Amino acid sequence: MPGRMLPTLTQAEVESHKTEKSCYVTLGTNVYDITDFLDSHPGGPELILEYAGKDVTHILKDEDSHTHSESAYEILDESLVAFLVNEKIAPNGDVQRKINDSQINDEVTPLIHPRTGMSCEEDLSRETDISNDYKQHKFLDLNRPLLMQVWNGGFSKEFYLDQVHRPRHYKGGASAPLFGNFLEPLSLTPWWVVPMVWLPAIAYGSYLAFQGFDNPALFAVSWLLGIGVWSLVEYVLHRFLFHLDYYLPDNRAAITLHFLLHGVHHYLPMDRYRLVMPPTLFVVLATPFWKLAHTLFYWNWHLATAIYCGGIFGYVCYDLTHYFLHHQNLPLWYKDLKKYHLAHHFLDYELGFGVTSRFWDQVFGTELVTVVKAK
């Protein structure tokens, strides 16, 4: 149902709608309000009210009763109002929710995040049932070019943000089509392109900057300062540009730009060819920082260049770290960082903006605590 975000209801909440004035039924995890259809039902409203507040999967397919046609399912699709969740009371009294969805889980898991339907990082790699996903959520068809679907979808900002932050995984781990034309290769960047393009440029820039330093130690400090500055820039860009989110203008131009810049990564977080930044995009983002560095340190070109080169090296470390957090088995000291970042994808995209470190999250109060709780 494009244009708005659908809520989640518990079984108890669904069962409270079992009268002629408010009649809900479920089909799997979908909740339908069929109150307006009661009087139109060929068998009379009594037959529907018998199943009010219950799941109708069996009766729709019951040959002894009446096998329902496709039109019956079409009527249900138009009446979709919510998704079904189960609730479990934790020892500390918090309400914890789980979603019964065979598309996401082979079996019902104890604790599942109510929005994403995921319980752990491994769920990010569970292949999405493409046709079922599109039929259920009415968002994007992963078999067709995505960008024009976003542009032409007429989605509200609220609906778009809810859907784009429910991770999907394209079949076989390949890349879903983004442009679907000659621009498609420009959107795909293997991880090794980043060091191949930028490390030689960093080395040459550092060589030029070093010529202006009488003290090698001062050059090293300036270069390391650049890495430190990058760590803050990384946090700021991720939080305030890539996750502009609720400050995003509610129009298709802004939504499409958001999807192109970072939304597609949250929609398909395990796409290995859209994990690192294409060099053309990084040039656009890096150019203002070149000018800023040389404006702030206008009296010393070599100092500004040394700091800038250190910052670009920090970016290279960030992009490679980002890729490896998604796709590599990491040493023990990196595993916690991997869990932290992937939880940003499947648990809470409004927290956990640090990728190479959680330091700035701790400083600015956006640290992600990986416990699933629904109030």
C-alpha positions in Angstrom: 0.0 0.0 0.0 2.2 2.8 -1.3 2.0 6.2 0.3 1.9 5.2 4.0 3.6 3.0 6.5 1.6 0.0 7.8 1.5 -0.7 11.6 2.1 -4.0 13.3 -0.7 -5.7 15.4 -0.5 -8.6 17.9 -2.9 -11.5 17.6 -4.8 -10.3 20.6 -5.3 -6.9 18.9 -6.5 -8.6 15.7 -9.0 -10.8 17.7 -10.5 -7.7 19.2 -11.8 -6.8 15.7 -14.5 -9.5 15.3 -17.8 -7.6 15.0 -19.9 -6.3 12.1 -18.6 -2.8 12.9 -14.9 -3.9 12.7 -13.9 -7.2 11.2 -10.2 -8.1 10.7 -8.8 -11.4 9.4 -5.2 -12.5 8.8 -3.5 -14.4 6.0 -0.1 -15.3 7.2 1.4 -12.1 8.6 -0.9 -9.8 6.7 -3.9 -8.2 8.5 -6.9 -7.2 6.5 -9.9 -5.0 7.4 -12.8 -6.5 5.5 -15.6 -4.7 7.4 -16.9 -3.1 4.2 -17.0 -6.4 2.4 -19.3 -8.2 4.9 -22.5 -7.3 3.1 -21.1 -8.1 -0.3 -19.9 -11.6 0.5 -21.9 -14.1 -1.6 -22.3 -16.4 1.3 -23.5 -13.7 3.6 -21.7 -11.8 6.4 -22.2 -14.7 8.9 -19.7 -16.9 7.2 -17.0 -14.2 7.4 -17.8 -13.3 11.0 -17.2 -16.9 11.9 -13.6 -16.3 11.1 -13.4 -12.8 12.3 -10.1 -12.1 14.1 -8.6 -15.4 12.8 -6.4 -16.6 10.0 -8.3 -17.5 6.9 -5.5 -19.3 4.9 -7.1 -22.7 5.3 -10.7 -21.8 4.6 -9.7 -19.9 1.4 -8.1 -23.1 0.1 -10.6 -25.6 1.5 -12.0 -27.5 -1.5 -14.8 -29.0 0.6 -16.1 -25.6 1.5 -15.2 -23.4 -1.5 -11.9 -22.8 -3.2 -11.7 -19.1 -3.6 -10.7 -17.4 -6.8 -8.0 -14.9 -7.5 -10.6 -12.1 -7.1 -10.9 -13.0 -3.4 -7.2 -12.4 -2.9 -7.4 -9.2 -4.9 -10.1 -7.9 -2.5 -7.9 -8.8 0.4 -4.9 -7.0 -1.1 -6.9 -3.8 -1.3 -7.9 -4.2 2.4 -4.4 -4.7 3.9 -4.1 -2.5 7.0 -1.3 -4.0 9.1 1.2 -6.8 9.7 1.0 -9.4 12.4 3.5 -9.8 15.2 3.7 -11.9 18.3 4.8 -10.5 21.7 6.8 -12.1 24.4 7.3 -10.7 27.9 11.0 -10.6 28.8 12.2 -11.3 32.4 12.7 -7.5 32.9 9.1 -6.8 31.9 9.9 -5.3 28.5 7.7 -6.4 25.6 9.7 -8.2 23.0 8.2 -8.9 19.6 8.7 -11.6 17.0 7.4 -11.8 13.4 6.2 -15.1 12.0 7.5 -14.8 8.5 8.9 -17.8 6.7 10.5 -15.5 4.1 12.9 -14.2 6.7 13.2 -17.1 9.1 13.3 -20.9 8.5 11.4 -21.1 11.8 10.1 -18.6 14.4 13.0 -17.2 16.3 12.8 -16.0 19.9 13.4 -12.3 19.4 12.9 -10.5 16.1 13.0 -6.8 15.5 9.4 -5.7 14.7 10.3 -3.4 11.8 12.9 -5.3 9.9 11.9 -8.9 10.8 15.5 -9.8 11.7 17.1 -11.1 14.8 20.8 -11.3 13.9 23.4 -10.2 11.3 23.1 -13.5 9.4 19.5 -12.6 8.4 21.0 -9.9 6.2 22.2 -12.6 3.8 18.9 -14.6 3.7 17.7 -14.4 0.1 14.6 -12.4 -0.4 11.5 -13.9 -2.1 11.3 -11.2 -4.7 7.8 -11.7 -5.9 6.4 -12.2 -2.4 8.2 -9.1 -1.1 6.8 -6.9 -3.8 3.3 -8.3 -3.4 3.4 -7.8 0.4 5.0 -4.4 0.7 4.1 -2.7 -2.6 7.5 -1.0 -2.7 10.1 -2.0 -5.2 10.3 -4.9 -7.6 13.9 -6.1 -7.4 13.7 -7.6 -10.9 13.3 -4.1 -12.5 15.5 -1.0 -12.4 15.2 0.5 -9.0 15.9 4.2 -9.4 13.0 4.9 -11.8 10.7 2.9 -9.5 11.6 5.3 -6.7 11.2 8.3 -8.9 7.8 7.2 -10.2 6.5 5.4 -7.1 4.7 8.3 -5.5 5.9 7.1 -2.1 5.5 9.3 0.9 8.7 10.0 2.9 7.3 8.0 5.8 6.6 5.0 3.8 9.9 5.2 1.8 12.0 5.5 5.0 10.2 2.5 6.6 10.7 0.3 3.5 14.2 1.3 2.5 15.4 0.4 6.0 14.0 -3.1 5.8 17.0 -4.9 4.4 16.6 -7.2 1.4 19.0 -9.6 -0.2 19.0 -10.0 -4.0 19.1 -13.6 -5.4 22.4 -15.2 -5.5 24.1 -12.3 -3.8 24.2 -10.4 -7.2 23.4 -6.8 -7.7 19.9 -5.7 -8.4 19.5 -3.4 -11.4 19.7 0.3 -10.4 19.6 2.2 -13.7 19.0 -0.7 -16.1 20.9 1.0 -19.0 24.4 2.1 -19.9 24.8 3.9 -16.6 24.6 0.6 -14.7 28.4 -0.2 -14.7 29.0 3.3 -13.1 27.0 2.2 -10.1 29.1 -0.9 -9.5 32.5 -0.6 -7.7 34.6 -3.5 -6.6 36.4 -2.9 -3.3 39.9 -3.0 -4.8 39.2 0.1 -7.0 39.4 2.3 -3.9 43.0 1.6 -2.9 44.0 1.3 -6.6 42.8 4.8 -7.4 43.5 6.7 -4.2 46.7 5.3 -2.7 48.9 6.4 -5.6 47.3 9.9 -5.4 47.8 10.0 -1.6 51.4 8.9 -2.0 52.1 11.6 -4.6 50.3 14.3 -2.6 52.2 13.3 0.6 55.5 13.5 -1.3 54.7 17.0 -2.5 53.6 18.1 1.0 56.7 16.6 2.6 59.0 18.9 0.6 57.8 21.8 2.7 58.6 20.4 6.1 62.0 20.8 7.7 61.0 18.4 10.5 59.7 15.0 9.4 58.1 14.5 12.8 55.9 17.5 12.2 54.9 16.1 8.8 53.9 12.8 10.5 51.9 14.6 13.1 50.1 16.7 10.4 49.3 13.6 8.4 48.0 11.7 11.5 45.9 14.8 12.3 44.3 14.4 8.9 43.3 10.8 9.8 41.8 12.0 13.1 39.8 14.8 11.3 38.5 12.2 8.8 37.1 10.0 11.6 34.9 13.0 12.6 34.0 13.8 9.0 33.1 10.1 8.6 30.6 10.4 11.5 29.2 13.7 10.4 28.7 12.6 6.8 27.1 9.3 7.8 24.8 10.9 10.4 23.8 14.2 8.8 24.1 13.6 5.0 23.6 9.9 4.4 21.0 9.7 7.1 19.3 13.0 6.6 16.2 10.8 6.7 13.5 12.7 8.7 14.8 16.1 7.6 14.4 14.9 4.0 12.0 17.0 2.0 8.8 15.0 1.2 9.1 15.0 -2.6 10.3 12.5 -5.2 13.4 14.4 -6.1 14.7 14.4 -2.5 13.7 10.8 -2.0 15.3 9.6 -5.2 18.6 11.4 -4.3 18.5 9.9 -0.9 18.1 6.4 -2.4 20.9 6.9 -4.8 23.3 8.3 -2.2 22.7 5.9 0.6 19.2 4.4 0.6 20.1 1.7 -1.9 22.9 0.5 0.5 20.4 0.1 3.4 17.9 -1.5 1.1 20.5 -4.0 -0.2 23.2 -3.9 2.4 25.0 -7.1 1.3 25.4 -5.9 -2.4 29.2 -6.2 -2.6 29.5 -3.9 -5.6 27.6 -1.0 -3.9 29.5 -1.0 -0.6 32.4 1.3 -1.5 32.1 4.8 -3.0 32.5 5.2 -6.7 35.6 7.4 -7.4 33.4 9.9 -9.3 31.1 10.4 -6.3 34.1 10.7 -3.9 35.7 13.4 -6.1 32.5 15.4 -5.7 32.5 15.0 -1.9 36.2 15.4 -1.5 36.7 18.6 -3.5 35.0 20.9 -0.9 37.3 19.5 1.8 40.4 20.2 -0.3 39.3 23.9 -0.6 38.4 24.0 3.1 41.8 22.7 4.2 43.6 25.2 2.1 41.4 28.0 3.3 41.9 27.1 7.0 45.7 26.8 6.5 46.1 29.4 3.8 49.5 30.4 5.0 51.1 27.0 4.5 50.1 24.9 1.4 52.3 22.0 2.4 50.7 21.7 5.9 47.2 21.8 4.4 48.1 19.2 1.8 49.7 16.9 4.5 46.5 17.1 6.6 44.3 16.5 3.5 46.3 13.5 2.4 46.1 12.0 5.9 42.3 12.5 5.7 42.0 10.8 2.3 44.0 7.9 3.7 41.5 7.8 6.5 38.7 7.6 3.9 40.4 4.6 2.2 40.6 2.8 5.5 37.0 3.6 6.1 35.7 2.3 2.8 37.8 -0.9 3.0 36.7 -1.4 6.6 33.1 -1.0 5.6 33.4 -3.6 2.9 35.2 -6.1 5.1 32.6 -5.6 7.9 30.0 -6.8 5.5 31.8 -9.5 3.6 34.8 -10.9 5.5 35.5 -13.1 8.5 37.5 -10.6 10.7 40.1 -11.1 13.4 38.7 -11.3 16.9 39.4 -7.7 17.7 37.3 -6.6 14.7 34.3 -8.9 15.3 32.6 -6.6 17.8 32.9 -3.7 15.3 31.3 -5.9 12.6 28.3 -6.8 14.9 28.0 -3.1 15.8 27.8 -1.9 12.2 25.5 -4.6 10.9 23.2 -4.0 13.8 22.9 -0.4 12.4 21.4 -2.1 9.3 19.0 -4.6 10.7 18.3 -3.2 14.2 18.3 0.6 14.4 19.5 2.9 11.5 19.0 6.0 13.6 22.0 5.0 15.9 25.4 3.6 15.3 26.9 5.9 12.7 30.5 5.1 13.3 32.0 2.6 10.9 35.7 2.4 11.7 35.0 3.2 15.4 32.2 3.9 17.8 34.2 6.7 19.5 32.1 9.6 18.0 28.9 7.7 18.7 29.9 7.7 22.4 30.9 11.3 22.3 27.6 12.5 20.7 25.2 10.0 22.4 24.3 7.9 19.4 25.9 4.7 20.4 23.9 1.6 19.4 23.1 -0.9 22.2 22.3 -4.1 20.4 19.3 -5.2 22.4 15.9 -5.7 20.6 13.1 -4.1 22.6 9.7 -2.9 21.6 7.8 -0.7 24.1 
